């Protein structure tokens, strides 16, 4: 078959060509932002529009466009959707067995100070669930736990959203990084390492920010020691794991380190005053929605915090330990699955390499995007045994047997999970199809050439582009797929590091997570704060913008100012 050269200015007018290239993204973000079109429908409709633009505006042969879309759909499910499906399967098993309720009790028994509970639950424990599942799971879980501990609805909702930021880039066992790698062609290990040189600054900052928002500056200063322990331990582990192990287990490892360090620190330190208020400082409009009025700061009354009953009684130490077993198993299995030596053993035996006929090496990237024409490969590597999702499924099955589920119940529970996640899986597949199609059609190249016009300020605005993508799509993975290729192309046009700006898309995107419509709805549902989504959005909005701008400032420093420039990874070119 004949090759097809990408066209970056099909109308002979940069403005018109850029407008045509942006239509699918504008349509997708507009439909989601309106709140009137469900995410999976918006994703499918935008994919159809992208197909029309690629074929009729950019001249891409329909056969190539069809095959590129199908490749993207398969890539969306393997490995990304595969991870989500199996993690939620495990979570639902623990809920059904009552072991998750026991986890709630174990948290309440550690400390009665609301500020430290926030560190433990919203930040550290939430990061664990972000790493294991992502896609709204941490906000739902931590919001429900905080309500169970007595927090007001607005505090439980808004603070869970603020806390669910720094870990997002490594969420769902590295799904955002996998998506970013799939559209940029960069090694996911290098992307993970570069992100690990940006986000640790904010992993240290966010816990202080979180407690400051809840308890005020003075209330935060009175517990600066555990905040520092929590944030510093998480940031250090985040950097070390992302740079020296792999990007898949960063959140799980860092969250366990942070929780462990905080719990051990509380063995030797306790606050002089125990903060017992369940509400935000000042006027909390959620008070009156069935929650207790704020108590005074001072010594806690014994038993003033609710405990989660297990079968009408308090859980024993053995039951609490058992409740943690599934998540310990998950951590161990995923740690093994993410190692290079394990992949080296199983991949040669269990890999199916499929060069997509009618697409592989038939599309040429041409100047000015490439110095000389370069063929685009289209290969799907079905490394099914080494997929992280496969490891998660094995961990879930082992845990299910330990929890004494019958084989029949495990099968039916899995089918139920597929049904529950059907729309999420459709959304992920359509998002990846859209991203892969725009990459092969050269549409992202057209947008990248336009963004190059921001010149020296591009590192800042490119970071905010990632923030906007997550704010409107609800997913760092989706934002990376949509804008990852654009970031790479634009940075190369401006002489900047493509690794830096692709990573900045993900790092900046995490701060948009707290204001996306899906997360806010999840938070309001988990906390019973129905119909108050607007209050939650107003509460978190400016925090989201401020933190995103700080990330953009850091990326500007890494782009231009020594010694920050020394942090940028420049992989050797073979």
C-alpha positions as CSV (number, residue, x, y, z in Angstrom):
1,X,0.0,0.0,0.0
2,X,1.1,3.6,-0.6
3,X,2.2,5.8,2.3
4,X,0.4,8.9,3.2
5,X,2.1,12.1,4.3
6,X,0.6,14.1,7.1
7,X,-0.7,17.6,6.2
8,X,-0.4,20.3,8.9
9,X,-2.0,23.2,7.1
10,X,-4.7,21.7,4.9
11,X,-6.5,25.1,4.3
12,X,-3.4,27.1,3.5
13,X,-4.3,29.3,6.5
14,X,-2.8,28.6,9.9
15,X,-5.8,30.0,11.7
16,X,-8.4,27.9,9.9
17,X,-6.3,24.8,10.1
18,X,-5.8,25.2,13.8
19,X,-9.5,25.8,14.3
20,X,-10.4,22.6,12.4
21,X,-7.8,20.7,14.4
22,X,-9.2,21.9,17.7
23,X,-12.8,21.1,16.9
24,X,-12.8,17.5,18.4
25,X,-11.1,18.7,21.6
26,X,-13.4,21.8,22.0
27,X,-16.4,19.6,21.4
28,X,-15.3,17.0,24.0
29,X,-14.5,19.6,26.7
30,X,-17.6,21.6,26.0
31,X,-19.9,18.6,26.2
32,X,-18.3,17.5,29.5
33,X,-18.2,21.0,31.0
34,X,-21.9,21.5,30.2
35,X,-22.8,18.7,32.5
36,X,-25.6,17.8,30.1
37,X,-23.8,15.0,28.2
38,X,-22.4,12.0,30.0
39,X,-18.7,11.4,29.7
40,X,-18.9,8.2,27.6
41,X,-21.3,9.8,25.1
42,X,-19.2,12.9,24.8
43,X,-16.1,10.8,24.2
44,X,-17.8,8.7,21.5
45,X,-19.3,11.8,19.8
46,X,-15.9,13.5,19.9
47,X,-14.3,10.5,18.4
48,X,-16.7,10.6,15.5
49,X,-16.0,14.3,15.0
50,X,-12.3,13.6,15.1
51,X,-12.7,11.0,12.4
52,X,-14.6,13.4,10.2
53,X,-12.0,16.1,10.7
54,X,-9.1,13.7,10.0
55,X,-10.6,12.4,6.8
56,X,-12.4,15.4,5.3
57,X,-10.3,18.3,6.5
58,X,-6.8,16.7,6.8
59,X,-7.1,14.3,3.9
60,X,-6.4,11.2,5.9
61,X,-7.5,8.0,4.0
62,X,-10.6,6.6,5.7
63,X,-9.0,3.2,6.0
64,X,-6.0,4.5,7.9
65,X,-8.3,6.6,10.2
66,X,-10.5,3.5,10.9
67,X,-7.5,1.3,11.8
68,X,-5.9,4.1,14.0
69,X,-9.2,4.5,15.9
70,X,-9.5,0.7,16.5
71,X,-5.8,0.5,17.6
72,X,-6.6,3.3,20.1
73,X,-9.7,1.5,21.5
74,X,-7.7,-1.7,22.1
75,X,-4.9,0.4,23.7
76,X,-7.5,2.0,25.9
77,X,-8.6,-1.3,27.4
78,X,-5.2,-3.0,27.5
79,X,-3.5,-2.1,29.7
80,X,-5.4,0.9,31.1
81,X,-9.0,-0.3,31.4
82,X,-7.7,-3.7,32.5
83,X,-6.1,-2.1,35.6
84,X,-9.3,-0.2,36.6
85,X,-11.5,-3.2,36.1
86,X,-9.5,-5.5,38.4
87,X,-8.8,-2.9,41.1
88,X,-12.5,-2.0,41.5
89,X,-13.2,-5.8,41.5
90,X,-11.0,-6.2,44.6
91,X,-12.4,-3.1,46.3
92,X,-16.0,-4.3,45.8
93,X,-15.1,-7.7,47.4
94,X,-13.7,-6.0,50.5
95,X,-16.8,-3.9,50.8
96,X,-19.1,-6.9,50.4
97,X,-17.3,-8.9,53.1
98,X,-17.3,-6.0,55.5
99,X,-13.5,-5.8,55.7
100,X,-13.6,-2.2,54.3
101,X,-15.7,-1.1,57.3
102,X,-13.1,-2.5,59.6
103,X,-10.5,-0.3,57.9
104,X,-12.6,2.7,58.9
105,X,-12.4,1.7,62.5
106,X,-8.7,1.1,62.4
107,X,-8.2,4.7,61.3
108,X,-10.4,6.1,64.0
109,X,-8.5,4.3,66.6
110,X,-5.1,5.8,65.6
111,X,-5.9,9.5,66.5
112,X,-8.8,11.7,67.5
113,X,-7.3,14.9,66.2
114,X,-9.2,16.0,63.1
115,X,-6.1,17.5,61.5
116,X,-4.1,14.4,61.8
117,X,-7.0,12.3,60.7
118,X,-7.0,14.4,57.5
119,X,-3.4,13.6,56.9
120,X,-3.8,9.9,57.5
121,X,-7.1,9.5,55.6
122,X,-7.5,12.2,52.9
123,X,-3.8,12.5,52.0
124,X,-1.9,9.2,52.7
125,X,-4.7,6.7,52.5
126,X,-6.3,8.5,49.6
127,X,-3.0,8.3,47.8
128,X,-3.1,4.6,48.2
129,X,-6.5,4.3,46.6
130,X,-5.4,6.7,43.9
131,X,-2.4,4.5,43.2
132,X,-4.5,1.3,43.2
133,X,-7.7,2.5,41.4
134,X,-7.8,6.2,40.6
135,X,-10.7,7.5,38.5
136,X,-12.8,8.9,41.5
137,X,-12.2,5.9,43.8
138,X,-10.0,7.8,46.3
139,X,-12.4,10.7,46.7
140,X,-15.4,8.3,47.2
141,X,-13.5,6.2,49.7
142,X,-11.9,9.0,51.8
143,X,-15.1,11.1,51.6
144,X,-17.1,8.2,53.0
145,X,-14.5,7.5,55.8
146,X,-14.3,11.2,56.8
147,X,-18.1,11.4,57.1
148,X,-18.0,8.2,59.2
149,X,-15.4,9.9,61.4
150,X,-17.8,12.9,61.9
151,X,-16.5,15.5,59.5
152,X,-19.0,18.0,58.0
153,X,-20.1,17.3,54.5
154,X,-18.2,20.3,53.0
155,X,-15.0,19.5,54.9
156,X,-15.2,15.9,53.9
157,X,-15.9,16.7,50.2
158,X,-13.6,19.7,49.6
159,X,-10.6,18.4,51.6
160,X,-10.7,15.0,49.9
161,X,-10.6,16.8,46.6
162,X,-7.6,19.0,47.6
163,X,-5.7,16.0,49.0
164,X,-6.3,14.0,45.8
165,X,-3.8,16.0,43.8
166,X,-0.1,15.2,44.1
167,X,-0.6,11.4,43.7
168,X,-2.8,11.7,40.6
169,X,-0.1,11.5,38.0
170,X,0.8,8.0,39.1
171,X,-2.9,7.0,39.7
172,X,-4.4,3.6,38.8
173,X,-1.0,1.9,38.9
174,X,0.5,4.4,36.5
175,X,-2.3,4.6,34.0
176,X,-1.8,8.3,33.2
177,X,1.9,7.7,32.5
178,X,1.0,4.7,30.3
179,X,-1.5,6.9,28.4
180,X,1.1,9.6,28.0
181,X,3.7,7.1,26.7
182,X,1.2,5.7,24.2
183,X,0.7,9.1,22.4
184,X,4.3,10.5,22.8
185,X,6.4,7.4,22.1
186,X,8.5,8.2,25.1
187,X,9.6,5.5,27.5
188,X,7.1,5.4,30.5
189,X,10.0,4.9,32.9
190,X,11.6,8.1,31.8
191,X,8.3,10.0,31.9
192,X,7.7,8.6,35.4
193,X,11.1,9.6,36.6
194,X,10.7,13.2,35.2
195,X,7.3,13.6,36.9
196,X,9.1,12.4,40.0
197,X,11.3,15.4,39.8
198,X,8.4,17.8,39.7
199,X,5.6,16.5,42.0
200,X,7.6,15.8,45.2
201,X,7.8,19.5,45.8
202,X,4.0,19.6,45.9
203,X,3.7,16.3,47.8
204,X,5.5,18.2,50.6
205,X,3.4,21.3,50.1
206,X,-0.1,19.9,49.8
207,X,-0.4,18.4,53.4
208,X,0.5,21.9,54.8
209,X,-2.0,23.5,52.4
210,X,-4.7,20.9,53.3
211,X,-4.5,21.5,57.1
212,X,-4.2,25.3,56.6
213,X,-7.5,25.3,54.6
214,X,-9.2,23.2,57.3
215,X,-7.8,24.6,60.6
216,X,-6.3,28.0,59.6
217,X,-2.7,29.0,59.7
218,X,-2.3,28.8,63.5
219,X,-4.1,25.5,63.6
220,X,-1.7,24.2,61.0
221,X,1.4,25.5,62.8
222,X,0.4,23.7,66.0
223,X,0.8,20.4,64.2
224,X,3.6,21.2,61.7
225,X,5.6,18.2,63.0
226,X,3.3,15.4,61.8
227,X,2.5,17.4,58.6
228,X,6.2,17.5,57.8
229,X,6.6,13.8,58.6
230,X,3.7,12.9,56.4
231,X,4.6,15.1,53.4
232,X,8.4,14.6,53.5
233,X,8.1,10.8,53.8
234,X,5.7,10.7,50.9
235,X,7.7,13.1,48.7
236,X,11.0,11.2,49.3
237,X,9.4,7.8,48.5
238,X,7.7,9.3,45.5
239,X,11.0,10.5,44.1
240,X,13.0,7.4,44.9
241,X,10.4,4.9,43.6
242,X,9.7,6.9,40.4
243,X,13.4,7.4,39.6
244,X,14.9,4.1,40.7
245,X,12.1,1.4,40.7
246,X,9.2,2.0,38.3
247,X,6.3,4.4,37.7
248,X,3.5,1.8,38.4
249,X,3.8,1.5,42.2
250,X,4.8,5.0,43.1
251,X,1.6,6.0,44.9
252,X,1.1,2.6,46.6
253,X,4.7,2.6,47.9
254,X,4.8,6.3,48.9
255,X,1.4,6.1,50.6
256,X,2.4,3.1,52.7
257,X,5.7,4.8,53.6
258,X,3.8,8.0,54.6
259,X,1.2,6.2,56.6
260,X,3.8,4.1,58.4
261,X,6.0,7.1,59.2
262,X,3.0,9.1,60.5
263,X,1.7,6.2,62.7
264,X,5.2,5.6,64.1
265,X,5.6,9.4,64.8
266,X,2.3,9.4,66.7
267,X,3.7,6.8,69.0
268,X,6.1,9.4,70.4
269,X,4.3,12.7,69.7
270,X,0.8,13.9,70.4
271,X,-0.6,17.5,69.9
272,X,-0.9,19.7,73.0
273,X,-4.4,20.4,72.0
274,X,-6.7,18.0,70.2
275,X,-8.7,19.6,67.4
276,X,-12.2,18.2,67.6
277,X,-14.1,20.4,65.2
278,X,-15.7,18.4,62.4
279,X,-16.1,21.5,60.2
280,X,-14.0,24.0,58.3
281,X,-12.8,27.0,60.2
282,X,-15.1,29.9,60.0
283,X,-18.6,29.7,58.5
284,X,-19.2,26.2,57.2
285,X,-22.5,26.1,55.2
286,X,-22.6,22.4,55.4
287,X,-23.3,22.5,59.2
288,X,-27.0,21.8,59.6
289,X,-27.0,19.0,57.0
290,X,-27.2,16.4,59.7
291,X,-23.7,16.9,61.1
292,X,-22.7,18.0,64.6
293,X,-21.8,21.6,65.4
294,X,-18.1,22.3,65.6
295,X,-16.6,21.5,69.0
296,X,-14.0,23.7,70.7
297,X,-10.4,23.1,70.2
298,X,-9.2,21.3,73.3
299,X,-8.9,17.9,75.0
300,X,-11.1,15.4,73.3
301,X,-13.8,13.7,75.2
302,X,-13.2,10.0,75.4
303,X,-15.3,8.2,72.8
304,X,-16.5,11.4,71.1
305,X,-15.5,10.1,67.7
306,X,-17.8,7.4,66.2
307,X,-16.4,4.0,65.7
308,X,-17.4,1.8,62.8
309,X,-19.2,-1.3,64.2
310,X,-18.4,-4.7,62.6
311,X,-21.3,-7.0,63.0
312,X,-22.6,-4.8,65.9
313,X,-19.4,-4.9,67.8
314,X,-15.9,-3.4,67.8
315,X,-13.5,-5.2,65.6
316,X,-10.7,-7.2,67.2
317,X,-7.0,-6.7,66.4
318,X,-7.0,-9.8,64.3
319,X,-10.0,-8.5,62.2
320,X,-8.3,-5.2,61.6
321,X,-5.1,-7.0,60.5
322,X,-7.2,-9.2,58.1
323,X,-8.9,-6.1,56.7
324,X,-5.5,-4.9,55.5
325,X,-4.5,-8.3,54.0
326,X,-6.0,-7.7,50.5
327,X,-4.2,-4.4,50.1
328,X,-0.9,-5.8,51.4
329,X,-1.3,-8.7,48.9
330,X,-2.0,-6.1,46.1
331,X,1.1,-4.1,47.0
332,X,3.3,-7.1,47.0
333,X,2.0,-8.6,43.7
334,X,2.1,-5.2,41.9
335,X,5.6,-4.6,43.1
336,X,6.7,-7.9,41.6
337,X,4.8,-7.3,38.4
338,X,6.5,-3.9,37.9
339,X,10.0,-5.2,38.1
340,X,12.2,-5.5,35.0
341,X,13.3,-9.1,35.9
342,X,9.7,-10.3,36.1
343,X,8.9,-8.8,32.7
344,X,12.1,-10.3,31.3
345,X,10.9,-13.7,32.3
346,X,7.2,-13.7,31.2
347,X,7.3,-11.4,28.2
348,X,9.3,-13.7,25.9
349,X,6.8,-16.5,26.8
350,X,3.5,-14.6,26.8
351,X,3.6,-11.8,24.2
352,X,1.7,-11.4,21.1
353,X,3.2,-8.8,18.7
354,X,0.7,-7.5,16.2
355,X,1.7,-5.1,13.4
356,X,-1.5,-3.5,12.4
357,X,-2.0,-4.2,8.6
358,X,-2.8,-1.3,6.5
359,X,-1.5,1.1,9.1
360,X,2.0,0.1,10.2
361,X,4.7,2.3,8.7
362,X,2.2,3.8,6.1
363,X,1.9,7.3,7.7
364,X,4.8,9.7,7.3
365,X,5.5,12.6,9.7
366,X,7.1,15.3,7.6
367,X,8.8,18.7,8.1
368,X,8.4,20.9,10.0
369,X,7.4,18.4,12.6
370,X,10.3,16.1,11.7
371,X,13.6,17.1,10.3
372,X,13.1,14.5,7.6
373,X,10.1,12.2,6.7
374,X,9.6,9.5,9.4
375,X,7.3,6.5,9.2
376,X,4.9,6.0,12.1
377,X,4.9,2.5,13.5
378,X,1.6,0.8,14.5
379,X,2.4,-2.1,16.7
380,X,0.2,-3.6,19.4
381,X,2.2,-5.6,22.0
382,X,-0.2,-7.8,23.9
383,X,2.1,-8.6,26.9
384,X,-0.9,-10.0,28.8
385,X,1.0,-11.8,31.6
386,X,3.1,-8.8,32.5
387,X,0.2,-6.3,32.4
388,X,-0.2,-4.7,35.8
389,X,-3.9,-5.4,35.6
390,X,-3.2,-9.1,35.4
391,X,-1.2,-8.9,38.6
392,X,-4.1,-7.0,40.2
393,X,-6.6,-9.7,39.1
394,X,-4.4,-12.4,40.6
395,X,-4.2,-10.4,43.9
396,X,-8.0,-10.0,43.9
397,X,-8.6,-13.7,43.4
398,X,-6.1,-14.6,46.1
399,X,-7.8,-12.1,48.5
400,X,-11.2,-13.4,47.5
401,X,-10.3,-16.9,48.5
402,X,-8.9,-15.7,51.8
403,X,-12.1,-13.8,52.4
404,X,-13.9,-17.2,51.7
405,X,-15.8,-16.2,48.6
406,X,-16.9,-19.2,46.6
407,X,-15.5,-19.5,43.0
408,X,-19.1,-19.0,41.7
409,X,-19.5,-15.8,43.7
410,X,-16.1,-14.5,42.5
411,X,-17.3,-15.0,38.9
412,X,-20.6,-13.3,39.4
413,X,-18.9,-10.5,41.3
414,X,-16.5,-9.9,38.4
415,X,-19.4,-9.8,35.9
416,X,-21.2,-7.3,38.2
417,X,-18.0,-5.1,38.3
418,X,-17.8,-5.2,34.5
419,X,-21.4,-4.0,34.4
420,X,-20.8,-1.2,36.9
421,X,-17.8,0.0,35.0
422,X,-19.2,-0.4,31.5
423,X,-19.5,3.4,30.9
424,X,-16.0,4.1,32.3
425,X,-14.5,1.4,30.1
426,X,-16.2,2.9,27.1
427,X,-15.0,6.4,28.0
428,X,-11.4,5.2,28.4
429,X,-11.5,3.3,25.0
430,X,-13.0,6.3,23.2
431,X,-10.6,8.7,24.8
432,X,-7.6,6.6,23.7
433,X,-9.0,6.2,20.2
434,X,-9.4,9.9,19.9
435,X,-5.8,10.5,21.1
436,X,-4.3,7.9,18.8
437,X,-6.3,9.0,15.8
438,X,-5.3,12.7,16.2
439,X,-1.7,11.5,16.5
440,X,-1.7,9.5,13.3
441,X,-3.7,12.1,11.4
442,X,-1.3,14.9,12.3
443,X,-4.0,16.9,14.0
444,X,-2.0,17.2,17.3
445,X,0.9,18.4,15.2
446,X,-1.2,21.3,13.8
447,X,-2.2,22.3,17.3
448,X,1.3,22.0,18.6
449,X,2.6,24.3,15.9
450,X,0.0,26.9,16.9
451,X,0.9,26.6,20.6
452,X,4.5,27.2,19.7
453,X,3.4,30.8,19.3
454,X,3.5,31.3,23.1
455,X,7.3,31.3,22.8
456,X,9.3,31.7,26.0
457,X,6.2,31.4,28.2
458,X,5.2,28.1,26.8
459,X,6.5,26.0,29.8
460,X,4.0,27.9,32.0
461,X,1.0,27.8,29.7
462,X,1.8,24.3,28.6
463,X,1.5,23.2,32.2
464,X,-1.8,25.0,32.5
465,X,-3.0,23.1,29.4
466,X,-2.6,19.9,31.4
467,X,-4.6,21.5,34.2
468,X,-7.4,22.5,31.9
469,X,-7.5,19.0,30.3
470,X,-8.0,17.3,33.7
471,X,-10.4,20.0,34.9
472,X,-12.7,19.3,32.0
473,X,-12.2,15.6,31.3
474,X,-11.9,14.4,34.9
475,X,-8.9,12.3,34.1
476,X,-5.1,12.8,34.1
477,X,-5.0,9.9,31.7
478,X,-7.5,11.5,29.3
479,X,-5.7,14.8,29.4
480,X,-2.3,13.1,28.7
481,X,-3.8,11.3,25.8
482,X,-5.4,14.4,24.4
483,X,-2.5,16.8,24.9
484,X,0.6,14.6,25.3
485,X,1.5,14.5,21.6
486,X,0.8,18.3,21.4
487,X,3.2,19.0,24.3
488,X,5.9,16.9,22.7
489,X,5.6,18.6,19.3
490,X,5.3,22.1,20.6
491,X,8.3,21.8,22.9
492,X,10.4,20.4,20.1
493,X,9.4,23.3,17.9
494,X,10.6,25.7,20.6
495,X,13.8,23.9,21.3
496,X,12.6,22.8,24.8
497,X,12.7,19.3,26.2
498,X,9.8,17.1,25.0
499,X,10.3,14.9,28.1
500,X,9.9,18.0,30.4
501,X,6.7,19.3,28.7
502,X,5.1,15.9,28.4
503,X,5.7,15.4,32.1
504,X,4.5,18.9,32.8
505,X,1.2,18.1,31.2
506,X,0.7,15.3,33.7
507,X,2.1,17.2,36.7
508,X,0.0,20.3,36.0
509,X,-3.0,18.2,35.3
510,X,-3.1,16.8,38.8
511,X,-4.2,20.2,40.2
512,X,-7.2,20.2,37.9
513,X,-8.5,17.0,39.5
514,X,-10.1,18.8,42.4
515,X,-12.4,20.9,40.2
516,X,-13.5,18.4,37.5
517,X,-17.2,17.8,37.5
518,X,-17.0,14.1,37.9
519,X,-14.9,14.2,41.0
520,X,-17.2,16.9,42.6
521,X,-20.2,14.7,41.9
522,X,-18.4,11.7,43.4
523,X,-17.5,13.7,46.5
524,X,-21.1,15.0,47.0
525,X,-22.5,11.6,46.6
526,X,-20.0,9.9,48.9
527,X,-20.7,12.5,51.6
528,X,-24.4,12.8,51.2
529,X,-24.0,16.5,50.3
530,X,-26.5,16.2,47.4
531,X,-27.4,19.2,45.3
532,X,-24.5,21.2,46.8
533,X,-21.9,20.6,44.1
534,X,-21.7,24.4,43.4
535,X,-20.6,25.0,47.0
536,X,-17.9,22.4,46.7
537,X,-16.7,23.8,43.4
538,X,-16.5,27.4,44.8
539,X,-14.6,26.1,47.8
540,X,-11.9,24.3,45.8
541,X,-11.7,26.5,42.7
542,X,-9.1,29.0,43.7
543,X,-6.9,26.4,45.5
544,X,-6.8,24.5,42.2
545,X,-5.7,27.6,40.2
546,X,-3.1,28.7,42.7
547,X,-1.5,25.2,42.9
548,X,-1.5,24.9,39.1
549,X,0.3,28.2,38.7
550,X,2.9,27.0,41.2
551,X,3.5,23.9,39.1
552,X,3.8,26.1,36.0
553,X,6.3,28.3,37.8
554,X,8.4,25.2,38.7
555,X,8.4,24.0,35.1
556,X,9.5,27.5,33.9
557,X,12.5,27.2,36.3
558,X,13.2,23.7,35.0
559,X,13.1,24.9,31.5
560,X,15.4,28.0,31.9
561,X,17.0,28.4,35.3
562,X,20.0,26.5,36.8
563,X,20.1,24.4,39.0
564,X,16.5,23.4,38.1
565,X,17.5,22.7,34.5
566,X,19.9,20.0,35.8
567,X,16.8,18.1,37.0
568,X,15.5,17.6,33.4
569,X,16.2,14.1,32.0
570,X,17.7,14.0,28.5
571,X,17.7,10.3,27.3
572,X,20.5,9.2,25.1
573,X,19.6,8.9,21.4
574,X,20.6,5.5,20.0
